Amino acid sequence: MESHSLIVNLVAGIALAFFFGAAAQRLRISPLVGYLIAGVAVGPFTPGFVGDADLAMQFSEIGVILLMFGVGLKFSLADLWAVRGVALPGALVQMTAATLLGYGVGALMGLGAAESIMLGFSLSVASTVVLLRALEDRHMVKTENGRICVGWLVIEDIAIVLGIVLLPTLATMANGNGGISLTTALSTLAFTIGKIGVFVALMLFVGARFFPWLIVQVAHLKSRELMSLGTLTLALGIAWVAYELFDASFALGAFLAGVVLNGTKFTHKIAEDSLPLRDTFAVLFFVSVGMLFDPMTLVREPLGVLAIVFIIMIGKSAAALAITTLYKLPLRTGLMIAASLAQIGEFSFVLAGMGVHLELLSQETYNLILAAALISIALNPLLFALAERVADKKDGQEKNPPARATA
């Protein structure tokens, strides 16, 4: 069995995701719920077959890379620049608000200051995979609302990458070890920002000229297989270079790889060829989330789970809605952004896992975050549907105002 671990885990994950996803669809529930339940079924906390969680997370990472590459193919730099005025301050303010709410809940739960801040920071970022799946299901990726949502999460991803790099230094300071000064921490942050800046500049000024030319040369070979392999090599290779050499994230590297290919005559074909792989590995992401979930957490800490779910689904949404209202954006835009941020995912798991490793988070707090993540991901499609219904009702009232009574 061990010699065929990859095949066994892949078959189990895909087959159970299909079974539970189809059942959810028949019950008129989002298939995402079925994928999550499939993960719980093969997780270490339920009887029967137990999948390899580490292997599942690597599968899911490939899904994130391919998904972000596909978004980059549809999302030009002009789109990102156009929404900077809302996405940049909005993302930073919303992340700050979520961190403070998490700190408050942590303090009420009796957690220490460092653990409370770590809890809040882990809840501050939304899942790119969940957002993009919701936008693609509603054909909203290329709309104005979709561009703002994606730009917002790109800013969040960059901020979280900086936080991940700086976290070990801050953990050492918080634990009172090593005597690391604030100057050292700031210099580490500046160095990381500089490396990411160099990577972005190379992609925009060198990659934007070289990679489209390279794809054209591959296309001249007139081989569908080589075209698909070239596309995968580009997406996965640049994601790896971003992570390994520039301390950026796989997601950011893949996104920029797609951006530099946006607008070429092969963009549509590249996106179409990579779609089956993107869908398959995106499903495996949700299965991997379910595998991490311990259902008994709901029994041991029901109030703690509810409090964290409240921060994710109500606190973050309220902060986003307040920001969009301040910028006088349409109600529909505000509701869509609020719904898109009412969940947490891949980066939250990375942050929480680092928190446990660095002794900033206890295992029980980590389980609370995972439980809240699963609940928020499962309920997010319903929140999107509710936001659309409220927006449609508001638009209908504006088009057909009630007649005034006459004396």
N, C-alpha and C positions, 0 to 999 in steps of 0.2 A: 504493500500500500504506500509506503514512504517513497519508493522509487517512482511512483506515479502520482505524487501528491498534487502537482500542478493540474494534471488532467482531471483528477477526482474532484478537486475544489472548483475548477472551472465548470465542470458538468453539473455538480450539485448546485452551485450558485445560479447558473443560467436556468436549469430545469425548474428549480423551486421558485425562482423569480417569475418564470412564465406561468407556473401553476397558480401561485398566489396572486400575481398581477391580473391574470384572466378572471379569477374569482372576484377580485375587487372590482374589476370593470363590469362584471355581470351584476354586481350589487350596487352599481352606480356610485362607487367610491373611487377616488384617485388610485391608479395603479401603483403610485409611489408607496401607498400604505401596504400593498401586497409585497412589494420588493423589500420593505423594511421587515415585515413579518417573516419573509423567507430568510432573512439574515438572523433573526431571533431563533428560528427553527434549527439552524445549523451552528448556532453560537455555543460557547462553553457553559452557558447557564441553563440550558434546556437539555433533556435526555435525548439519547440517540446519537446520530453522527455529529461529530464536532469538526467544523472546518478550520483551516489555518487562517487565523485573523490577520497575521502579518502579510501573508500572501494576498489575502483579499484586499488589504489596504494598498498594496502595490498595484493591483488591478485597478482599484478606484483612482489611484494617482494618474494612471494612463488615461482613464476616462476624463479627469479634470484637464489634462494636457490637450487631448483631442477636442474637447468641448470649447476650451478657451481659444484654440487655434481656429475652430470654426467661427467663433464670434469675431475674432480679428479679421477674418475674411469678409465679414459683413459690416465691420465697424471701422470707418476710416478715421484718420487723425483729425480731419476737419470736424467729424462728429464729436470726438472727444474734446477738442478745443472749444466747440460751440457750447458745451454744457459745463465748462470748467467753473463758471461763475456760481453755479448751484451745487455741482457735484463736490467740489473741493471743500468749501466751508461746510456744506451739509454733512458730508461724511465725517469730517473731524468733530463737528459739534455733536452729531448723533453718537459717535463712538465714545466721546467724553461723557455724555449723558448716561449711556448704558453702563460704562465703567463705574460711575458714581452710584447708580442704582444698585449695581452688583455689590459695591462696597457697603452700601447701607443694609442690604439684605444679609450680607455676610456678617456684619457687626451684630445684627439682631439675632443671628444664629449662633453667636458666640465665637466666631472665627477671629483670628488675629488680623492685624492691619494688612500685612503682606498677602495673606491668603485671600482676604476680602477683595483687595485690589486685583489680584490675579483672577479671581472668580469673575469680577466685572469685566475685565479686559477680554477674557475668553468668550463672554457673551456679546461683545460689542460688534463682531463681524458676522455678516450673513454668508450663507453658502452660495457660491457662484453657480454650482451645479443645479441647485433647487431653483434659483432665480431664472437661469437660462431655460430650464425645462418649462417653467411657467410661461415665460415670454414666447418661446417657440410654439407652445400649444395654442397660444392666442394670436400668433402671427404679429407679435409686437416688437421684435428685435430691432427692426429698422424704423420704427415709429419714433416720434419725439419723446414720448414717455419711456420707450425702451432704451433709447440712447442715454437718457438721464439716469435710468436705473443701472445700466451697465457701467457708465462712467463713474457713478457713485461707488460701485463695488470695486472698480479698478483702483480708485483712490484708497479704499479700505484695504485692498490687498497689499498695496505699496506700504501703507502705514503698519500693517501687521508684519510684513517682512522685516521692516526696521525693528519692530518690537521683538521679533523672534531672535534676531541677531544680538540685540542689546540685552535680552533677558538673562543670560548667564551672569553678566557683569552686575546687573541689578540684584540678582539673587544672592550673589556673594556679598554685596553691600547690605542687603536686608538681613542675611544670616550672621553678619558681623565677622565674616572671614576674609582674610587677605588684605584688609585695609585699603580697598580700592576707592579712590577719590572720585568726587563728582567730575573733576576735570578729565580723568581717564574715561569715565562713562560717556561724557560729551564728545571726546575725541574719537571714541569707538563709533558712536552714532554718526559723526561727521564723515568718518572714513567709509562707513557702509553706504551712506547717501552718495558719496563720491563715486564708489564702485558701481552702484546701480545707475547713476547718471552717465557714467562712461558706457555702460552696456546699452542704455537707451539711445545715446548719441550714435554709437556704432551701428545699431539696428536702423536708425532713421536715415543716417547719411551714407553708410556703406551697404548695409543689408538691403535697403530700399532700391539700390541700383544693381547689386550683384544677384540677389536671390530671384527676382523676376527673370533676369537674363538666364539664370541657371535652369529655371523651370521651362523656359522656351527651348533650351537645348535638349532637355529631356523629352519634351513633346515632339521634337523633330525626329526622335528615334522611332516614333509611331508604334509604341508598345504600351498597351493599357496597363500591364503589370508593372512596367518600369515607371510609368507615371505615378501609379499608386505608391510604389515603394519610395520614389523620390519625394513625394509629398510627406509620407510618414517619417522619412529620414530627416527632412527639414523640420517638421514640427517637434519630434522627439529630440532631435539633436540640439536644436537651439534651446529648448527647455532645459536640457541637461547642462549645456554651457552656461546658461543664466544661473542655474543653481550651483554648479560646481566651481565656477571661476569668478562669478560676480556677486555671490551671496544673495541673489534675487530668488524668486520662487519659480517653480516649474510653470505655474499658471501664468505669471507675468511674461516669462520667456516665450511660451506658446502663443499668448495673445499678440505679442509684438511680431512674432513670425507670421501670423495671419494678417496683421495690419500692413506689413510691407508688401504682401502679395495682393492686397486689396486693389481692385481696379485693373488688374491684368486681364487679358482676353481669356485666360484659363481659370479665372477665379471660380466661375460657376461649376466647371467640371471638377476642380479640386474639392470644392465643398460637397458636391454630389457623391464623389467617389469615397470620401471619408465618412459619410453619414452613417452607414451601417456599423462601422467600428465605433463611432462616437456614441451611438445609441446603446450598443452592447456594453461598453465599458462604463457608461454613465449609470446603467442599471446595476452593475457590479458595485458601484460606489454606494448605492443605497443598501445593497445587501451587506456590505462591509460595515455600515453604520449599525444595522440591526444586530450584527454579530457582537458588537461591543456592549450591547445593552443587557444589563442584569435586571430582569423583571421584578425581582424581590426588592429593588430600590423603591418601587412604588409602595410597597408594604412597610418598609422600614422608615422611610422619610417622605410621607405623602405631602406634608405641609411645605417641606423644603423644595420638593419638585414643583408644586403649585406656585411657590414664590418665584422660582427661576423662570418658569413658563410665563408668568405674569410680566416679568422684565422683558423677556424676548418678544412676546406677542403684543403686549400693551404698551410697555414703557418705550421700547425702541420705535414702535409705530407712532406713538404720540409725539415723540421727539421729531421724527421725520416729518409728520404732518404739520407741526408747529413751524419747522424751518421752511417748508414749501409755502405755507401761508404767509410767513414773513416776507418771502420773495414774491408774493402775489402771483403764484402759479395757479393754474386752474385746479379746481377741486379734484377732477379725475386724475390729474398728474400726481397730486399729493397723495391720493388714496392708493394709486398704483405703487408709488415709491414706498409708502407705509407698509403695504402688504408684502412687497418684495423683501423688506428687511425684517419681517416678523418670523425669522427662523435663524438657526445657526447650523454650521456644517464643518467642512473639512479643516479650515484653519483653526476653528475652535477646538477640534480634537488635537491638533498639533500643539496648540498653546497649552491645553490642559495636560496633555501627556508630558510636555516639558516641565510644567509646574510640578507634577508628581516626581519626575526625575530629579529636579532641583530642590525638592523638599519644600516647595512653596504651597503645594496643594496636598491635602490628604486623599487617600483612595476613595473615601466616602463622598467627598466634594466632587471628585472626578466622576463618580457614578451619577451624582445629581445632574451634572452638566450633560452627560450622555443621555440620561432619561429625558431631560428637558429638550435636548436636540431632537430625539426621535419623535416626541410629541409635537414639537413645533413644525417639523418637516411633514408629518402626517396631516396636520391641520392647515398647513399653508395654502393648499389649493382651495380649501373652503373659504379662507380669508380673502383670497383673490376673487373668488366668485361673489362674495359679499361686497367687496369694494366696487366691483363692476356693477352690481345691482344698485348700490347707493348712488354711484355716479350716473347711471342711466336714469334713475328716478329724478335726480337733481336736474339733469339736462331736459327731461320731459316737462318738469315744472317751469323751467325757464322758457321753453318754447311755447307752452300752453298755460300761461298764468291763469289762476282761478278768476272768474268774472266777479266784479264787484257788485254787491247788492244795491239796487236803486230804490229810493224812497217812493 
